[in-house]
Amino acid sequence: MKALFFPRITRCENYEKKPNDEYYSYAHYRNQISIDCQNRCVYCDVNLSEIGHEGFALDHFRPQEKFPALKNDPKNLVISCAKCNRYKSAHWPLDITTGDSHNGAVGFIEPFDFDRHEYFDISETGNFAALQGPSTYLINLLSLNRPSRILVRKKRILQARINLVFDIAERILTEISPMIEDRQITDDVIDKFRQAKTAISAIQTARIEIAKLEANSGP
């Protein structure tokens, strides 16, 4: 399940600069930063496609109000959903002279530098649980377990389960179809057919769960 969340992300090696070797205004880098972040909010991990492409914010990881020299530096830019961006605002609980993004208790996790799986565990119910460092601070500050995000994570988990089970069922049916056509109905074929039926039933159950989640999600 870890593979579904918080992929390792890397920055573009060389961000475009003006002829005078200065960076462009930060908005110039929106598309590249989106690519760098794999079109995911670096805080709650929602994918742009999971929220109807309603738009992400270009976020200054170190707030420009407190780090004006980094305003246009693309290495200080990340992509976040609108609500995470609003909750984060200009928060920076550390002394700006330290250079650190967190002190082990409060602060922010640099998504390009650290494996976020070391800081967050994701349950089958779609909840983030704090593992270490500033995880609790971030869960609370950014409301990372707000209902809309739990819904997205549950649906992602269920859809991954559907995809996996579908592949299993398809593989089984591909294997036994020639035997059935040749009327070679052995006990092994019957057993595999039952396995495929069980897999299809699991897919139907997962789809029903997704439908219920969507029906109860509200506007």
C-alpha positions as CSV (number, residue, x, y, z in Angstrom):
1,M,0.0,0.0,0.0
2,K,2.9,2.4,0.6
3,A,3.4,2.5,-3.2
4,L,0.1,4.4,-3.5
5,F,1.2,7.3,-1.4
6,F,4.0,9.8,-1.3
7,P,6.2,8.8,-4.2
8,R,9.8,9.9,-4.2
9,I,10.0,13.2,-6.1
10,T,13.0,14.9,-7.7
11,R,13.6,18.4,-8.9
12,C,14.4,19.5,-12.4
13,E,18.2,19.7,-12.7
14,N,18.3,23.1,-14.3
15,Y,15.5,25.6,-13.9
16,E,15.3,28.1,-16.7
17,K,16.8,31.5,-16.0
18,K,16.9,34.9,-17.6
19,P,19.8,35.9,-19.9
20,N,21.3,37.7,-16.9
21,D,21.3,34.5,-14.9
22,E,18.5,35.6,-12.6
23,Y,15.4,33.5,-12.0
24,Y,12.1,34.5,-13.6
25,S,9.1,35.5,-11.4
26,Y,8.1,32.4,-9.5
27,A,4.8,32.0,-11.5
28,H,6.9,31.2,-14.5
29,Y,7.8,27.8,-13.0
30,R,4.3,26.5,-12.2
31,N,4.2,23.8,-14.9
32,Q,7.7,22.5,-14.1
33,I,7.1,22.4,-10.4
34,S,3.8,20.5,-11.0
35,I,5.9,18.0,-13.0
36,D,8.5,17.8,-10.3
37,C,5.8,17.1,-7.7
38,Q,4.1,14.6,-9.9
39,N,0.9,16.7,-9.8
40,R,0.4,15.9,-6.2
41,C,0.0,18.1,-3.2
42,V,3.2,17.6,-1.3
43,Y,1.4,17.8,2.0
44,C,-1.9,15.8,1.8
45,D,-0.7,13.8,-1.3
46,V,-4.0,14.3,-3.2
47,N,-3.5,14.0,-7.0
48,L,-4.9,16.8,-9.2
49,S,-7.1,14.3,-11.1
50,E,-8.6,13.2,-7.8
51,I,-10.1,16.6,-7.1
52,G,-11.6,17.2,-10.6
53,H,-8.5,19.2,-11.8
54,E,-9.9,22.1,-9.7
55,G,-6.4,23.6,-9.5
56,F,-3.4,23.6,-7.2
57,A,-1.4,26.4,-5.6
58,L,2.2,27.2,-6.2
59,D,3.5,27.2,-2.7
60,H,6.6,28.8,-1.2
61,F,7.9,26.0,1.0
62,R,9.8,28.6,3.0
63,P,7.2,31.5,3.2
64,Q,8.2,34.4,1.0
65,E,7.1,36.8,3.8
66,K,9.9,35.4,6.0
67,F,12.4,34.5,3.3
68,P,12.0,37.2,0.7
69,A,15.3,36.3,-1.0
70,L,13.8,32.9,-2.0
71,K,10.6,34.4,-3.5
72,N,11.5,33.5,-7.1
73,D,13.9,30.6,-6.4
74,P,12.2,27.5,-8.0
75,K,14.0,25.3,-5.5
76,N,11.8,26.8,-2.8
77,L,8.6,26.1,-4.7
78,V,6.2,23.1,-4.3
79,I,2.7,22.3,-5.4
80,S,-0.1,22.1,-2.8
81,C,-3.9,21.9,-2.9
82,A,-5.7,25.1,-2.2
83,K,-6.7,24.1,1.3
84,C,-3.3,22.9,2.4
85,N,-1.9,26.1,1.0
86,R,-4.3,28.2,2.9
87,Y,-3.8,26.3,6.2
88,K,0.0,26.5,5.8
89,S,-0.1,30.3,4.9
90,A,3.1,31.9,6.3
91,H,3.6,29.5,9.2
92,W,7.2,28.8,10.0
93,P,7.7,28.0,13.6
94,L,11.5,28.0,13.6
95,D,14.1,30.7,13.8
96,I,14.7,31.6,10.1
97,T,18.4,31.8,10.7
98,T,18.8,28.1,11.4
99,G,18.2,26.9,7.9
100,D,16.3,23.8,9.2
101,S,12.7,23.1,8.1
102,H,11.9,21.4,11.4
103,N,13.4,20.8,14.8
104,G,12.2,17.3,15.4
105,A,8.9,18.4,16.9
106,V,7.5,21.2,14.8
107,G,8.0,22.5,11.3
108,F,7.8,21.1,7.8
109,I,9.2,18.1,6.0
110,E,11.1,19.0,2.8
111,P,9.4,16.6,0.3
112,F,12.4,16.5,-2.1
113,D,14.9,15.7,0.6
114,F,13.1,13.1,2.8
115,D,11.1,9.9,2.4
116,R,7.7,11.0,3.8
117,H,6.9,7.3,4.6
118,E,9.4,7.7,7.5
119,Y,7.1,10.4,8.9
120,F,3.6,9.2,8.0
121,D,1.8,5.9,8.2
122,I,-1.3,5.4,6.0
123,S,-4.0,3.1,7.3
124,E,-6.6,1.1,5.4
125,T,-9.1,3.6,6.5
126,G,-7.2,6.4,4.7
127,N,-6.0,8.2,7.9
128,F,-2.5,9.6,8.3
129,A,-0.8,8.6,11.5
130,A,2.3,10.4,12.8
131,L,5.5,8.3,13.0
132,Q,8.1,10.8,14.1
133,G,9.3,14.4,14.2
134,P,6.9,17.1,13.0
135,S,4.3,14.7,11.7
136,T,1.7,15.4,14.5
137,Y,2.3,19.2,14.0
138,L,1.6,18.9,10.3
139,I,-1.4,16.6,10.6
140,N,-2.9,19.2,13.0
141,L,-1.8,22.4,11.3
142,L,-2.9,21.3,7.8
143,S,-5.8,19.1,8.8
144,L,-4.4,16.3,6.8
145,N,-7.1,13.9,8.0
146,R,-10.0,16.1,6.9
147,P,-12.9,14.1,5.6
148,S,-12.3,15.0,1.9
149,R,-8.8,13.7,2.0
150,I,-9.7,10.5,3.9
151,L,-12.3,9.8,1.2
152,V,-9.7,10.3,-1.6
153,R,-7.3,7.9,0.1
154,K,-9.9,5.2,0.8
155,K,-11.0,5.4,-2.9
156,R,-7.4,5.2,-4.0
157,I,-6.8,2.1,-1.9
158,L,-10.0,0.4,-3.1
159,Q,-9.3,1.2,-6.7
160,A,-5.8,-0.3,-6.4
161,R,-7.4,-3.4,-4.9
162,I,-9.8,-3.6,-7.8
163,N,-6.9,-3.3,-10.3
164,L,-5.0,-6.0,-8.6
165,V,-7.8,-8.4,-8.3
166,F,-8.9,-7.7,-11.9
167,D,-5.5,-8.7,-13.1
168,I,-5.6,-11.9,-11.1
169,A,-9.1,-12.8,-12.5
170,E,-8.0,-11.9,-16.1
171,R,-4.9,-14.1,-15.8
172,I,-6.9,-17.1,-14.5
173,L,-9.5,-16.8,-17.2
174,T,-6.9,-16.4,-19.9
175,E,-5.2,-19.6,-18.6
176,I,-8.3,-21.8,-18.5
177,S,-10.3,-20.4,-21.5
178,P,-8.6,-22.7,-24.0
179,M,-9.3,-25.8,-21.8
180,I,-12.9,-24.8,-21.4
181,E,-13.3,-24.4,-25.2
182,D,-11.7,-27.8,-25.7
183,R,-14.1,-29.2,-23.0
184,Q,-11.1,-30.2,-20.8
185,I,-13.0,-29.6,-17.6
186,T,-10.6,-31.0,-15.0
187,D,-10.8,-30.4,-11.3
188,D,-8.0,-28.0,-11.6
189,V,-9.9,-25.9,-14.2
190,I,-13.0,-25.9,-12.0
191,D,-10.9,-24.8,-9.0
192,K,-9.3,-22.0,-11.1
193,F,-12.8,-20.9,-12.3
194,R,-14.0,-20.6,-8.7
195,Q,-10.9,-18.5,-7.9
196,A,-11.8,-16.2,-10.8
197,K,-15.4,-15.9,-9.6
198,T,-14.2,-15.1,-6.1
199,A,-11.9,-12.4,-7.5
200,I,-14.8,-10.9,-9.5
201,S,-17.0,-10.9,-6.4
202,A,-14.2,-9.0,-4.6
203,I,-14.2,-6.4,-7.4
204,Q,-17.9,-6.0,-7.1
205,T,-17.6,-5.5,-3.3
206,A,-14.9,-2.9,-3.7
207,R,-17.0,-1.0,-6.3
208,I,-20.0,-1.0,-3.9
209,E,-17.7,0.4,-1.2
210,I,-16.6,3.2,-3.5
211,A,-20.2,4.0,-4.5
212,K,-21.1,4.3,-0.8
213,L,-18.1,6.5,-0.1
214,E,-19.2,8.8,-2.9
215,A,-22.8,8.8,-1.9
216,N,-21.9,9.8,1.7
217,S,-19.2,12.4,0.8
218,G,-21.6,15.3,0.6
219,P,-21.2,18.2,-1.8
